[in-house]
Amino acid sequence: MDLEFFMDNSKLAALLELDRSALPSDGGPTFNRLIFARSPYLLQHAENPVDWREWGDEAFAEAKRRDIPLLVSIGYSTCHWCHVMAAESFSDHEVAGLLNRSYVAVKIDREERPDLDDFYMTAARALTGGGGWPLNVFIDHDRRPFFAVTYLPKQPRHQTPGFINLLANLAALWRQQRALVTSNADEICRSISVLAESPAAAGLDIASVAAKALQQLTEMFDRQYGGFGSAVKFPMPTYLLFLLSRNRDSSVPAMAMALQTLEQMAYGGINDQLAGGFHRYTVDRQWQIPHFEKMLYDQAMLIMTYAEAYKASGKRLFLDTAVRTAEFAMHELMNGAGGFCAGLDA
């Protein structure tokens, strides 16, 4: 199975220019309803056998009419695991048949609807403790989530459950134990409400929260290679900016953690040493083996972080890295209309 980029640029351009006026509302035999979308990510799924719909009242009316739940699948056009799941599951006729019978399937581009992405990602974190894309959320007719997962293979693999089995099990749960579905949705929504409270509203002292955050980052810190954790490594610029800000409190360990991490990243494979710009993450502890997509938000945040590191340390490496990353963003991500593209695909 080809797991490369789900749709090449020439094909995507052809779909964008396609005359849709003669197509039926469901897309006809060649396409699904996403053929009427303008989002590149949604158009990547326009030829799936899944009867995808865009987010809107029509999808919820259909779910109520058939008394079935909705699967809301959220991703973006340069997401590696979105492409993998599209190839393994959403292009598969067995999965599509189960989805079309038992769910109303909705596709969302997180770049178009960051509000929905934020809400349902919060739900996923409340439910599982983690998140990522593709984000697949199972919701009721009132738009309340009752289950969420990220990437799953079609069939069980090692200790990972299969997506097709999950679809069947949750469809049965909806039919046979609706009260449990409602209870799950209630609990998740309560958790979201708690997470949405500001520290002040929750009665927390900001100084104690900052001290606790510093303690946790210190415990997570990789003292050999920098960064946090010992497996997949993300840049985590917000962590690094927080540590750099502790310099005002004369926290030498915090500063040292930030500067070591930024130096390792600057010299590592996560920083494209040829073309410039930072990849989204590395699959190894040493920052050497990247997943090759490059996101605009990472470039913007890392430019700021390296500039702050230079201001705090005076080390030329950090200034050069900030400038080189800014040049990459200006040359490779800026479009002809004066805006910026959200990212480059792997």
PyMOL commands that set and color helices and strands:
alter all, ss='L'
color gray80, all
select helices_A, chain A and resi 9-17+33-36+40-44+57-66+80-90+93-102+114-128+163-176+178-196+206-220+237-249+252-267+296-313+316-333
alter helices_A, ss='H'
color red, helices_A
select strands_A, chain A and resi 53-54+70-75+104-109+135-139+145-149+281-282+290-291+294-295+343-344
alter strands_A, ss='S'
color yellow, strands_A
deselect
rebuild
show_as cartoon
